[in-house]
Amino acid sequence: MIHPSFFYHAGMKRAELLAFLRTHKLAVQASVSARSAPQAAVVGIAVTDDLEIVFDTLDTTRKHRNLAKNRRIAFVIGGLTPGDERTVQYEGVADLPRGAELARLKRAYFEVYPDGRDREKWPGISYVRARPRWIRYSDFDKNPPEIVELDAPALRVGRARSLRR
């Protein structure tokens, strides 16, 4: 779990990052194949209080096959609305939860995508969870831009670096 105070060190509150992430229902997700071929797709996302990202996919997709071999995953969230130059770059590790964890993540996902309950019946549907290992929030609407970066140690101990450009 990410310590709630880490954003205060960079002038950004955890609630602000969560709110930003949750205003976006879509993200560009990326992975690589066993042969290092890139794959990217737009996916519908939900974000938990622990900054986990969850999305559904079919077990026949390239992203599913790639993540079965290499659990590293990346997302770009935001930056597509004219006049809003805020983005999150998110790198993490993916898994396919089971049991109580899967039920918890589905609840979060179905809150954002109620129609996901219909897809739940599809053959081969899977739910992927990503846990963050590195996050970079950039706000180029500000002058100077606000850039907050969290790497693995910062995510563990609760410290962010604010990078001014």
MIDOSE-1310 file (N, C-alpha, C; in nm, 2 decimals, decimal comma, always signed):
residues 165
mihp	+0,08/-0,12/+0,00/+0,00/+0,00/+0,00/+0,09/+0,12/+0,00; +0,04/+0,23/-0,07/+0,12/+0,35/-0,08/+0,08/+0,44/+0,04; +0,17/+0,49/+0,11/+0,15/+0,57/+0,23/+0,08/+0,70/+0,19; -0,03/+0,74/+0,26/-0,11/+0,86/+0,22/-0,03/+0,99/+0,22
sffy	+0,08/+1,00/+0,30/+0,15/+1,13/+0,31/+0,25/+1,16/+0,20; +0,27/+1,06/+0,11/+0,38/+1,08/+0,01/+0,36/+1,20/-0,08; +0,23/+1,23/-0,11/+0,21/+1,35/-0,20/+0,23/+1,48/-0,13; +0,22/+1,49/+0,00/+0,24/+1,62/+0,06/+0,39/+1,67/+0,04
hagm	+0,48/+1,58/+0,03/+0,62/+1,61/+0,00/+0,64/+1,68/-0,13; +0,55/+1,66/-0,22/+0,56/+1,71/-0,36/+0,46/+1,82/-0,38; +0,38/+1,86/-0,28/+0,28/+1,96/-0,30/+0,15/+1,90/-0,36; +0,14/+1,77/-0,38/+0,02/+1,71/-0,43/-0,03/+1,61/-0,33
krae	-0,16/+1,61/-0,31/-0,22/+1,52/-0,22/-0,26/+1,39/-0,29; -0,26/+1,28/-0,21/-0,30/+1,15/-0,27/-0,44/+1,16/-0,33; -0,53/+1,23/-0,26/-0,67/+1,24/-0,31/-0,67/+1,31/-0,44; -0,58/+1,40/-0,46/-0,58/+1,47/-0,59/-0,54/+1,38/-0,71
llaf	-0,44/+1,30/-0,68/-0,40/+1,20/-0,78/-0,51/+1,10/-0,81; -0,57/+1,05/-0,70/-0,68/+0,95/-0,72/-0,79/+1,02/-0,80; -0,83/+1,14/-0,76/-0,94/+1,21/-0,83/-0,90/+1,23/-0,98; -0,78/+1,26/-1,01/-0,74/+1,28/-1,15/-0,76/+1,14/-1,22
lrth	-0,70/+1,04/-1,17/-0,71/+0,91/-1,23/-0,85/+0,86/-1,25; -0,93/+0,89/-1,15/-1,07/+0,84/-1,16/-1,16/+0,93/-1,25; -1,11/+1,04/-1,29/-1,19/+1,12/-1,39/-1,17/+1,06/-1,53; -1,08/+0,97/-1,54/-1,05/+0,90/-1,67/-1,09/+0,76/-1,67
klav	-1,18/+0,72/-1,76/-1,23/+0,59/-1,77/-1,15/+0,50/-1,87; -1,07/+0,57/-1,95/-0,99/+0,50/-2,05/-0,84/+0,53/-2,03; -0,76/+0,43/-2,07/-0,61/+0,45/-2,06/-0,55/+0,37/-2,18; -0,44/+0,42/-2,22/-0,36/+0,34/-2,32/-0,27/+0,25/-2,24
qasv	-0,29/+0,12/-2,26/-0,22/+0,01/-2,19/-0,11/-0,04/-2,28; +0,01/-0,07/-2,23/+0,12/-0,13/-2,31/+0,18/-0,25/-2,24; +0,22/-0,34/-2,33/+0,30/-0,46/-2,28/+0,39/-0,50/-2,39; +0,48/-0,60/-2,37/+0,56/-0,65/-2,47/+0,55/-0,80/-2,48
sars	+0,57/-0,85/-2,60/+0,56/-1,00/-2,62/+0,69/-1,07/-2,58; +0,68/-1,20/-2,58/+0,80/-1,28/-2,55/+0,92/-1,25/-2,65; +0,88/-1,20/-2,77/+0,98/-1,16/-2,87/+1,01/-1,01/-2,87; +0,97/-0,95/-2,76/+0,99/-0,80/-2,74/+0,91/-0,71/-2,84
apqa	+0,81/-0,76/-2,90/+0,72/-0,68/-2,99/+0,63/-0,60/-2,90; +0,62/-0,47/-2,93/+0,53/-0,39/-2,85/+0,38/-0,42/-2,88; +0,30/-0,39/-2,78/+0,15/-0,40/-2,79/+0,09/-0,29/-2,71; +0,00/-0,22/-2,77/-0,07/-0,11/-2,70/-0,22/-0,12/-2,74
avvg	-0,30/-0,08/-2,64/-0,45/-0,08/-2,66/-0,51/+0,01/-2,57; -0,63/+0,07/-2,61/-0,71/+0,15/-2,52/-0,79/+0,05/-2,44; -0,79/+0,07/-2,31/-0,87/-0,02/-2,22/-0,95/+0,07/-2,12; -1,06/+0,01/-2,08/-1,15/+0,08/-1,98/-1,09/+0,04/-1,84
iavt	-1,07/+0,14/-1,76/-1,01/+0,12/-1,63/-1,09/+0,16/-1,51; -1,06/+0,10/-1,40/-1,11/+0,14/-1,27/-0,98/+0,15/-1,18; -0,98/+0,25/-1,09/-0,87/+0,27/-1,00/-0,91/+0,25/-0,86; -0,84/+0,17/-0,78/-0,87/+0,14/-0,64/-0,80/+0,25/-0,55
ddle	-0,84/+0,25/-0,43/-0,78/+0,35/-0,33/-0,63/+0,33/-0,32; -0,58/+0,20/-0,35/-0,44/+0,17/-0,34/-0,37/+0,20/-0,47; -0,43/+0,27/-0,56/-0,38/+0,31/-0,70/-0,36/+0,19/-0,79; -0,43/+0,08/-0,76/-0,43/-0,04/-0,85/-0,52/+0,00/-0,96
ivfd	-0,48/-0,05/-1,08/-0,56/-0,03/-1,20/-0,62/-0,17/-1,24; -0,75/-0,17/-1,26/-0,81/-0,30/-1,30/-0,88/-0,28/-1,44; -0,87/-0,38/-1,52/-0,95/-0,38/-1,65/-0,98/-0,52/-1,69; -1,08/-0,53/-1,78/-1,11/-0,67/-1,83/-1,06/-0,69/-1,97
tldt	-1,03/-0,81/-2,00/-0,98/-0,85/-2,14/-1,02/-0,99/-2,16; -1,01/-1,03/-2,29/-1,03/-1,17/-2,32/-0,89/-1,25/-2,32; -0,90/-1,38/-2,28/-0,78/-1,45/-2,28/-0,71/-1,48/-2,42; -0,78/-1,44/-2,52/-0,73/-1,46/-2,66/-0,66/-1,33/-2,71
trkh	-0,65/-1,22/-2,63/-0,59/-1,10/-2,68/-0,44/-1,10/-2,66; -0,37/-1,02/-2,74/-0,23/-1,01/-2,73/-0,19/-0,96/-2,59; -0,26/-0,87/-2,53/-0,22/-0,82/-2,40/-0,22/-0,93/-2,30; -0,33/-1,01/-2,30/-0,34/-1,12/-2,21/-0,22/-1,22/-2,22
rnla	-0,19/-1,26/-2,35/-0,08/-1,35/-2,37/+0,05/-1,29/-2,33; +0,07/-1,16/-2,36/+0,20/-1,09/-2,32/+0,21/-1,09/-2,17; +0,11/-1,05/-2,10/+0,12/-1,04/-1,96/+0,13/-1,18/-1,89; +0,09/-1,28/-1,95/+0,11/-1,42/-1,90/+0,26/-1,45/-1,90
knrr	+0,34/-1,40/-1,99/+0,48/-1,42/-2,00/+0,57/-1,32/-1,94; +0,52/-1,19/-1,94/+0,60/-1,08/-1,88/+0,50/-0,99/-1,82; +0,50/-0,99/-1,68/+0,40/-0,92/-1,61/+0,41/-0,77/-1,60; +0,52/-0,71/-1,66/+0,54/-0,57/-1,66/+0,43/-0,50/-1,76
iafv	+0,38/-0,39/-1,71/+0,27/-0,32/-1,78/+0,29/-0,17/-1,76; +0,24/-0,10/-1,86/+0,25/+0,05/-1,86/+0,11/+0,10/-1,91; +0,09/+0,22/-1,86/-0,03/+0,30/-1,90/+0,00/+0,44/-1,92; -0,07/+0,51/-2,01/-0,08/+0,65/-2,01/-0,22/+0,69/-1,99
iggl	-0,24/+0,78/-1,90/-0,38/+0,82/-1,86/-0,39/+0,98/-1,87; -0,49/+1,02/-1,94/-0,51/+1,17/-1,96/-0,44/+1,22/-2,08; -0,44/+1,35/-2,09/-0,37/+1,42/-2,20/-0,44/+1,43/-2,33; -0,56/+1,38/-2,34/-0,63/+1,37/-2,47/-0,74/+1,48/-2,49
tpgd	-0,76/+1,55/-2,38/-0,87/+1,65/-2,39/-0,80/+1,79/-2,42; -0,85/+1,85/-2,53/-0,79/+1,98/-2,57/-0,79/+2,08/-2,46; -0,68/+2,14/-2,43/-0,67/+2,24/-2,33/-0,63/+2,18/-2,19; -0,62/+2,05/-2,18/-0,59/+1,99/-2,05/-0,46/+1,90/-2,07
ertv	-0,35/+1,96/-2,03/-0,22/+1,89/-2,06/-0,17/+1,83/-1,93; -0,26/+1,75/-1,87/-0,22/+1,67/-1,75/-0,22/+1,52/-1,79; -0,12/+1,45/-1,75/-0,11/+1,31/-1,77/-0,05/+1,24/-1,66; -0,08/+1,11/-1,65/-0,01/+1,01/-1,56/+0,06/+0,91/-1,65
qyeg	+0,18/+0,89/-1,63/+0,25/+0,77/-1,68/+0,26/+0,67/-1,57; +0,23/+0,55/-1,59/+0,22/+0,45/-1,48/+0,28/+0,32/-1,53; +0,38/+0,27/-1,45/+0,44/+0,15/-1,48/+0,42/+0,06/-1,36; +0,39/-0,07/-1,39/+0,36/-0,16/-1,28/+0,38/-0,30/-1,31
vadl	+0,33/-0,39/-1,23/+0,33/-0,53/-1,24/+0,19/-0,58/-1,24; +0,15/-0,66/-1,34/+0,02/-0,71/-1,36/+0,00/-0,85/-1,30; -0,12/-0,88/-1,26/-0,15/-1,02/-1,22/-0,30/-1,05/-1,26; -0,34/-1,17/-1,24/-0,48/-1,21/-1,26/-0,53/-1,26/-1,13
prga	-0,59/-1,17/-1,05/-0,63/-1,21/-0,91/-0,74/-1,32/-0,91; -0,75/-1,39/-0,80/-0,85/-1,49/-0,78/-0,92/-1,47/-0,64; -1,02/-1,54/-0,62/-1,09/-1,54/-0,49/-1,14/-1,41/-0,45; -1,11/-1,38/-0,32/-1,16/-1,25/-0,26/-1,10/-1,13/-0,32
elar	-0,97/-1,14/-0,36/-0,91/-1,02/-0,43/-0,98/-0,99/-0,56; -1,01/-1,10/-0,64/-1,09/-1,08/-0,76/-1,22/-1,02/-0,74; -1,29/-1,07/-0,64/-1,43/-1,01/-0,61/-1,42/-0,86/-0,57; -1,32/-0,83/-0,49/-1,30/-0,68/-0,45/-1,27/-0,60/-0,58
lkra	-1,18/-0,65/-0,67/-1,15/-0,57/-0,78/-1,26/-0,56/-0,88; -1,34/-0,67/-0,89/-1,46/-0,66/-0,98/-1,56/-0,56/-0,93; -1,58/-0,55/-0,80/-1,67/-0,45/-0,74/-1,62/-0,31/-0,79; -1,49/-0,28/-0,78/-1,44/-0,15/-0,82/-1,46/-0,13/-0,97
yfev	-1,44/-0,23/-1,05/-1,45/-0,22/-1,19/-1,60/-0,20/-1,23; -1,69/-0,28/-1,17/-1,83/-0,26/-1,20/-1,89/-0,13/-1,16; -1,83/-0,07/-1,06/-1,88/+0,07/-1,02/-1,86/+0,17/-1,13; -1,75/+0,15/-1,21/-1,72/+0,24/-1,32/-1,79/+0,19/-1,45
ypdg	-1,79/+0,06/-1,46/-1,85/-0,01/-1,58/-1,96/-0,11/-1,54; -2,08/-0,06/-1,51/-2,19/-0,15/-1,48/-2,22/-0,25/-1,58; -2,19/-0,22/-1,71/-2,21/-0,32/-1,82/-2,11/-0,43/-1,82; -2,01/-0,41/-1,74/-1,91/-0,52/-1,72/-1,96/-0,64/-1,67
rdre	-2,08/-0,63/-1,59/-2,14/-0,75/-1,54/-2,19/-0,84/-1,66; -2,23/-0,78/-1,77/-2,27/-0,86/-1,89/-2,15/-0,93/-1,95; -2,04/-0,86/-1,96/-1,92/-0,92/-2,01/-1,86/-1,03/-1,92; -1,90/-1,02/-1,80/-1,85/-1,13/-1,70/-1,89/-1,27/-1,75
kwpg	-1,99/-1,28/-1,82/-2,05/-1,41/-1,87/-1,98/-1,45/-2,00; -1,90/-1,37/-2,06/-1,83/-1,41/-2,18/-1,73/-1,52/-2,16; -1,72/-1,61/-2,25/-1,61/-1,71/-2,24/-1,48/-1,64/-2,25; -1,38/-1,68/-2,16/-1,25/-1,63/-2,17/-1,22/-1,49/-2,11
isyv	-1,32/-1,43/-2,04/-1,30/-1,30/-1,99/-1,21/-1,31/-1,87; -1,12/-1,22/-1,86/-1,02/-1,21/-1,75/-1,02/-1,07/-1,69; -0,98/-1,06/-1,57/-0,96/-0,93/-1,50/-0,82/-0,91/-1,46; -0,75/-0,81/-1,51/-0,61/-0,78/-1,49/-0,60/-0,67/-1,39
rarp	-0,51/-0,69/-1,29/-0,48/-0,59/-1,19/-0,34/-0,55/-1,21; -0,31/-0,42/-1,21/-0,18/-0,36/-1,22/-0,15/-0,29/-1,08; -0,04/-0,32/-1,03/+0,01/-0,25/-0,91/+0,13/-0,16/-0,95; +0,13/-0,03/-0,90/+0,23/+0,06/-0,95/+0,37/+0,03/-0,89
rwir	+0,46/+0,06/-0,98/+0,61/+0,05/-0,94/+0,67/+0,19/-0,97; +0,61/+0,27/-1,06/+0,66/+0,40/-1,09/+0,54/+0,48/-1,15; +0,52/+0,60/-1,10/+0,42/+0,69/-1,14/+0,48/+0,83/-1,17; +0,44/+0,89/-1,28/+0,48/+1,03/-1,30/+0,36/+1,10/-1,34
ysdf	+0,33/+1,20/-1,26/+0,22/+1,30/-1,29/+0,28/+1,42/-1,35; +0,23/+1,47/-1,46/+0,28/+1,59/-1,52/+0,16/+1,68/-1,55; +0,18/+1,81/-1,51/+0,07/+1,91/-1,54/+0,14/+2,03/-1,61; +0,13/+2,02/-1,74/+0,18/+2,13/-1,83/+0,09/+2,24/-1,85
dknp	-0,03/+2,24/-1,78/-0,11/+2,36/-1,77/-0,05/+2,46/-1,68; +0,04/+2,42/-1,59/+0,10/+2,52/-1,50/+0,23/+2,57/-1,55; +0,27/+2,69/-1,51/+0,39/+2,75/-1,55/+0,47/+2,80/-1,43; +0,57/+2,73/-1,39/+0,64/+2,62/-1,46/+0,56/+2,49/-1,44
peiv	+0,58/+2,39/-1,53/+0,50/+2,27/-1,52/+0,53/+2,20/-1,39; +0,42/+2,13/-1,34/+0,44/+2,05/-1,22/+0,46/+1,91/-1,26; +0,57/+1,85/-1,21/+0,60/+1,71/-1,24/+0,63/+1,64/-1,11; +0,55/+1,54/-1,08/+0,57/+1,46/-0,96/+0,60/+1,32/-1,00
elda	+0,72/+1,27/-0,95/+0,76/+1,13/-0,99/+0,77/+1,04/-0,86; +0,72/+0,92/-0,87/+0,73/+0,83/-0,77/+0,79/+0,70/-0,82; +0,91/+0,66/-0,77/+0,97/+0,54/-0,82/+0,94/+0,43/-0,71; +0,99/+0,31/-0,73/+0,97/+0,20/-0,64/+1,00/+0,24/-0,49
palr	+1,12/+0,29/-0,46/+1,15/+0,33/-0,32/+1,05/+0,43/-0,27; +1,02/+0,53/-0,35/+0,92/+0,63/-0,31/+0,78/+0,57/-0,28; +0,74/+0,48/-0,36/+0,61/+0,42/-0,34/+0,61/+0,33/-0,21; +0,73/+0,28/-0,18/+0,74/+0,20/-0,05/+0,74/+0,28/+0,07
vgra	+0,82/+0,39/+0,07/+0,85/+0,47/+0,19/+0,76/+0,59/+0,20; +0,69/+0,63/+0,09/+0,60/+0,74/+0,10/+0,67/+0,87/+0,07; +0,76/+0,88/-0,03/+0,82/+1,01/-0,07/+0,81/+1,02/-0,22; +0,78/+1,14/-0,26/+0,78/+1,18/-0,40/+0,88/+1,28/-0,43
rslr	+0,93/+1,28/-0,55/+1,02/+1,39/-0,60/+0,94/+1,48/-0,69; +0,95/+1,61/-0,66/+0,88/+1,71/-0,75/+0,99/+1,75/-0,84; +0,97/+1,74/-0,97/+1,07/+1,77/-1,07/+1,01/+1,90/-1,14; +1,09/+2,01/-1,13/+1,05/+2,13/-1,20/+1,12/+2,14/-1,33
r	+1,06/+2,17/-1,44/+1,12/+2,19/-1,57/+1,12/+2,33/-1,61
